[in-house]
Amino acid sequence: MKHSVNIWTKQVSVILALSFTLCAAALLSALPSNASPIKSDKPIKSALRIVTLSPHLSEIVFALKQQKQLVAVSDYSNYPLPQGCKTADCKTRLSSVASYQGADIAEIIRLEPTIILAWDGGNKSQDIARLEQLGYRVFRSSPESIEELMAEVLVIGKLLNAVKESQEIHSEMKSQLNQIKQKYIDKKASALYYMSLQPLSGMGSDNWLNSLLGLCNITNIYAELPTSYAQLSVADILRKQPQVIISASSQKKEIDEIFWASHTAVYRAKLVSTEPDALHRFTPRALPEVAKLCDKVHY
């Protein structure tokens, strides 16, 4: 499952790409002479120097209490601290080496990381492949469900010598997951899940979000679309008559209410909201947020 509110685009200018390539070539001497691909499921024995190429991976490093070993992050790595901060006072701000335009290969080489955490499907495949070809240890993250995320937390914990912390997170997530499933075992609801009103667009077949809604038996009316996200038709929504409308936008609730109020003559549904950053990112924060959403939908 490859998605995010801030999904990296698949385009980058030829000039930018060439400049990164030339800079990377100039810095190849910084690589160890014996660099070679390494299996990514064994702990690192040398001093950790972590680079994360996606916000959710930066957040997981913090959850594992390994943020002091970070040497660079991606754009939007803004939780639990502001962008680029490792400590509350933010005395040192980490550089960003990944954005929707791609990864800054030259800067990553300069930083000499011992491990790179990448988003397989969010980061550009050619960037990940290039880093692997250069001999860096790269972990590819690609969870499509909360269960897969839980498994990844354990693997990353082992990689970062944070096994105890990862096991504690896994145990807490397992408990939260079971509580959600049990609480709503007899509940059902159909829902529209959208992120924008201008234009009206929302979730289709996105595996991650549909799996989260499914934990408490919320069925997305557009789960069978061929794309993860799509522009939606109000007329079609009115025909489908979902029981609940879920807003995952950053705009004020009043704006959502005004928009749907204009259709109350033919359609009345429960309108609820959720925090997109917490729900859309592949992090432990997703479970508490989905628990809140389930309560709003079913009660």
C-alpha positions as CSV (number, residue, x, y, z in Angstrom):
1,M,0.0,0.0,0.0
2,K,1.5,3.1,-1.1
3,H,0.0,6.3,0.0
4,S,0.1,9.4,2.1
5,V,-1.6,12.8,2.3
6,N,1.8,14.1,1.2
7,I,2.6,11.4,-1.3
8,W,5.8,12.0,-3.1
9,T,5.1,12.8,-6.8
10,K,6.7,10.7,-9.5
11,Q,8.3,13.5,-11.4
12,V,11.6,15.4,-11.0
13,S,13.3,17.7,-13.4
14,V,16.1,16.5,-15.6
15,I,18.4,19.2,-14.4
16,L,17.8,18.3,-10.7
17,A,18.3,14.7,-11.4
18,L,21.6,15.3,-13.2
19,S,22.9,17.6,-10.5
20,F,22.2,15.0,-7.8
21,T,23.9,12.3,-10.0
22,L,27.0,14.5,-10.5
23,C,27.3,15.4,-6.8
24,A,26.9,11.7,-5.8
25,A,29.7,10.8,-8.2
26,A,31.9,13.4,-6.7
27,L,31.3,12.0,-3.2
28,L,31.7,8.3,-3.9
29,S,35.0,8.3,-2.2
30,A,33.2,8.7,1.1
31,L,31.8,5.2,0.7
32,P,33.6,2.3,2.4
33,S,35.8,0.4,-0.1
34,N,34.1,-2.9,0.9
35,A,30.6,-1.6,0.6
36,S,28.1,-4.3,-0.6
37,P,24.4,-5.1,-0.2
38,I,23.6,-6.4,3.3
39,K,20.6,-8.3,4.5
40,S,18.4,-5.9,6.4
41,D,17.2,-8.2,9.2
42,K,20.3,-8.3,11.4
43,P,21.1,-5.7,14.1
44,I,23.9,-3.2,13.4
45,K,26.9,-3.6,15.7
46,S,28.7,-0.3,14.7
47,A,27.6,3.1,15.9
48,L,24.2,3.9,14.4
49,R,23.8,6.7,11.9
50,I,20.1,6.6,10.8
51,V,18.6,8.3,7.8
52,T,14.8,8.2,7.3
53,L,13.2,8.9,3.9
54,S,9.6,9.2,5.1
55,P,7.8,10.9,7.9
56,H,6.3,7.6,9.3
57,L,9.8,6.1,9.6
58,S,11.1,9.2,11.4
59,E,8.2,8.8,13.8
60,I,8.9,5.1,14.4
61,V,12.6,5.9,15.2
62,F,11.3,8.3,17.9
63,A,8.8,5.7,19.2
64,L,11.8,3.3,19.6
65,K,13.7,6.1,21.5
66,Q,16.5,6.1,18.9
67,Q,16.2,9.7,17.7
68,K,19.6,10.6,19.0
69,Q,21.1,8.4,16.3
70,L,19.3,10.2,13.5
71,V,21.5,12.2,11.1
72,A,18.8,13.2,8.5
73,V,15.1,12.9,7.9
74,S,12.5,13.6,5.2
75,D,10.2,16.5,4.7
76,Y,7.1,16.5,7.0
77,S,9.0,14.6,9.7
78,N,7.1,16.8,12.2
79,Y,6.0,14.4,15.0
80,P,6.5,14.2,17.9
81,L,8.8,17.2,17.5
82,P,8.9,20.0,14.9
83,Q,10.5,19.3,11.5
84,G,14.2,18.2,11.9
85,C,14.3,18.4,15.7
86,K,15.8,15.6,17.9
87,T,15.2,17.3,21.2
88,A,12.5,19.6,22.6
89,D,14.9,22.6,22.6
90,C,15.8,21.8,18.9
91,K,19.3,23.0,19.4
92,T,20.3,20.9,16.4
93,R,18.0,20.7,13.3
94,L,18.5,17.7,11.0
95,S,18.6,18.3,7.3
96,S,15.9,16.9,5.1
97,V,17.2,14.5,2.4
98,A,13.9,13.3,0.9
99,S,10.8,15.1,-0.5
100,Y,8.2,14.6,-3.1
101,Q,10.9,15.4,-5.7
102,G,13.1,12.5,-4.5
103,A,16.0,11.7,-2.3
104,D,19.2,13.8,-2.1
105,I,21.7,11.1,-2.9
106,A,24.7,13.4,-2.6
107,E,23.8,14.6,0.8
108,I,23.0,11.1,2.0
109,I,26.5,9.9,0.9
110,R,28.1,12.9,2.7
111,L,26.3,11.9,6.0
112,E,27.7,8.3,5.9
113,P,24.7,6.6,7.3
114,T,24.9,3.1,8.7
115,I,21.3,2.4,7.9
116,I,18.6,4.0,5.7
117,L,14.9,3.5,6.3
118,A,13.0,3.9,3.1
119,W,9.3,3.8,2.1
120,D,8.9,1.3,-0.7
121,G,6.2,2.8,-2.9
122,G,6.5,6.3,-1.4
123,N,10.1,7.1,-2.2
124,K,11.2,6.8,-5.8
125,S,12.2,3.2,-6.7
126,Q,15.2,4.4,-8.5
127,D,16.5,6.3,-5.5
128,I,16.1,3.2,-3.2
129,A,17.8,1.0,-5.8
130,R,20.7,3.5,-6.2
131,L,21.3,3.6,-2.5
132,E,21.3,-0.2,-2.4
133,Q,23.7,-0.4,-5.3
134,L,26.0,2.0,-3.5
135,G,26.2,-0.6,-0.7
136,Y,24.1,1.1,2.0
137,R,22.0,-1.0,4.3
138,V,18.4,-0.1,3.3
139,F,15.2,-1.2,5.1
140,R,12.2,-1.0,2.8
141,S,8.9,-0.3,4.7
142,S,5.6,-1.1,3.0
143,P,2.9,-2.0,5.5
144,E,-0.6,-2.5,4.1
145,S,-2.3,-3.2,7.4
146,I,-1.9,-2.6,11.1
147,E,-0.7,-6.2,11.5
148,E,2.0,-5.7,8.9
149,L,3.1,-2.5,10.7
150,M,3.4,-4.3,13.9
151,A,5.7,-6.8,12.3
152,E,7.8,-4.0,10.8
153,V,8.2,-2.4,14.2
154,L,9.8,-5.6,15.5
155,V,12.1,-5.8,12.5
156,I,13.1,-2.1,12.8
157,G,13.6,-2.5,16.5
158,K,16.0,-5.4,15.9
159,L,17.9,-3.4,13.3
160,L,18.3,-0.4,15.6
161,N,19.3,-2.4,18.7
162,A,15.9,-1.4,20.3
163,V,14.4,-4.9,20.7
164,K,12.9,-4.2,24.1
165,E,11.3,-1.0,23.0
166,S,9.9,-2.6,19.9
167,Q,8.4,-5.5,21.9
168,E,6.8,-3.0,24.2
169,I,5.2,-1.1,21.3
170,H,4.1,-4.3,19.7
171,S,2.5,-5.5,22.9
172,E,0.6,-2.2,23.4
173,M,-0.6,-2.2,19.7
174,K,-1.8,-5.8,20.0
175,S,-3.8,-4.9,23.1
176,Q,-5.3,-1.9,21.4
177,L,-6.1,-3.9,18.3
178,N,-7.9,-6.6,20.2
179,Q,-9.9,-4.1,22.2
180,I,-11.1,-2.3,19.0
181,K,-12.1,-5.6,17.3
182,Q,-14.0,-6.8,20.4
183,K,-15.8,-3.6,21.1
184,Y,-17.3,-3.3,17.7
185,I,-17.8,-6.9,16.8
186,D,-21.6,-6.4,16.4
187,K,-21.5,-3.0,14.8
188,K,-21.6,-2.2,11.1
189,A,-21.7,1.0,9.0
190,S,-21.2,2.2,5.5
191,A,-19.2,5.3,5.0
192,L,-17.8,7.9,2.6
193,Y,-14.2,8.8,3.4
194,Y,-13.0,12.0,1.8
195,M,-10.0,14.4,2.2
196,S,-11.0,17.4,0.1
197,L,-14.1,19.3,-0.9
198,Q,-12.4,21.4,-3.6
199,P,-12.5,19.2,-5.6
200,L,-14.4,16.5,-3.8
201,S,-12.0,13.6,-3.6
202,G,-11.6,10.7,-1.3
203,M,-10.5,7.2,-0.6
204,G,-10.9,4.3,-3.0
205,S,-9.2,1.0,-2.7
206,D,-6.3,2.1,-0.4
207,N,-5.4,-1.0,1.5
208,W,-4.0,0.7,4.6
209,L,-7.0,2.9,5.3
210,N,-9.6,0.3,4.4
211,S,-8.0,-2.2,6.7
212,L,-8.1,0.4,9.5
213,L,-11.8,1.1,9.0
214,G,-12.5,-2.7,8.8
215,L,-11.2,-3.1,12.3
216,C,-14.6,-1.8,13.6
217,N,-16.6,-2.9,10.6
218,I,-16.8,0.4,8.7
219,T,-17.2,-0.3,5.0
220,N,-15.9,2.3,2.5
221,I,-18.5,2.7,-0.3
222,Y,-15.7,3.2,-2.8
223,A,-13.4,0.4,-1.6
224,E,-13.8,-1.4,-5.0
225,L,-12.5,1.5,-7.1
226,P,-9.4,0.6,-9.2
227,T,-7.4,3.5,-7.6
228,S,-6.5,4.3,-4.0
229,Y,-7.9,7.8,-4.3
230,A,-10.3,9.4,-6.7
231,Q,-12.4,12.5,-7.5
232,L,-15.9,11.8,-6.4
233,S,-19.4,12.7,-7.6
234,V,-21.9,14.1,-5.2
235,A,-24.7,12.7,-7.4
236,D,-23.2,9.2,-7.0
237,I,-22.8,9.6,-3.3
238,L,-26.4,10.6,-3.0
239,R,-27.4,7.5,-4.8
240,K,-25.3,5.2,-2.6
241,Q,-26.5,6.9,0.6
242,P,-23.7,5.9,3.0
243,Q,-24.7,6.0,6.6
244,V,-21.7,8.0,7.7
245,I,-19.5,10.8,6.1
246,I,-15.9,10.8,7.4
247,S,-14.0,14.0,6.8
248,A,-10.2,13.6,6.9
249,S,-9.4,17.1,5.8
250,S,-7.6,19.9,7.6
251,Q,-10.3,22.5,7.1
252,K,-12.7,23.7,9.8
253,K,-15.7,21.4,10.6
254,E,-18.1,24.3,9.8
255,I,-17.0,24.2,6.1
256,D,-17.9,20.5,5.9
257,E,-21.2,21.0,7.6
258,I,-22.2,23.8,5.2
259,F,-21.3,21.7,2.2
260,W,-23.4,18.7,3.2
261,A,-26.2,20.8,4.6
262,S,-27.1,21.8,1.1
263,H,-28.1,18.2,0.3
264,T,-30.2,17.5,3.4
265,A,-33.4,17.5,1.3
266,V,-32.4,14.2,-0.2
267,Y,-29.6,12.9,2.1
268,R,-28.9,13.0,5.8
269,A,-25.9,11.2,7.2
270,K,-23.8,11.4,10.4
271,L,-20.8,13.7,9.8
272,V,-17.6,12.9,11.7
273,S,-14.0,13.9,11.4
274,T,-10.6,12.3,11.9
275,E,-7.0,13.5,12.2
276,P,-5.4,12.6,8.8
277,D,-1.8,12.7,10.0
278,A,-2.4,10.2,12.7
279,L,-4.6,7.9,10.7
280,H,-2.8,8.0,7.3
281,R,0.8,7.5,8.5
282,F,2.1,4.0,9.1
283,T,2.7,4.5,12.8
284,P,1.5,3.3,16.2
285,R,-0.6,6.5,16.5
286,A,-3.0,5.0,13.9
287,L,-4.7,2.7,16.5
288,P,-5.7,5.3,19.1
289,E,-7.0,7.5,16.2
290,V,-9.0,4.7,14.6
291,A,-10.4,3.9,18.1
292,K,-11.7,7.5,18.4
293,L,-13.1,7.4,14.8
294,C,-14.9,4.1,15.5
295,D,-16.6,5.6,18.6
296,K,-17.7,8.6,16.6
297,V,-19.1,6.4,13.8
298,H,-20.9,3.8,16.0
299,Y,-22.1,5.9,19.0
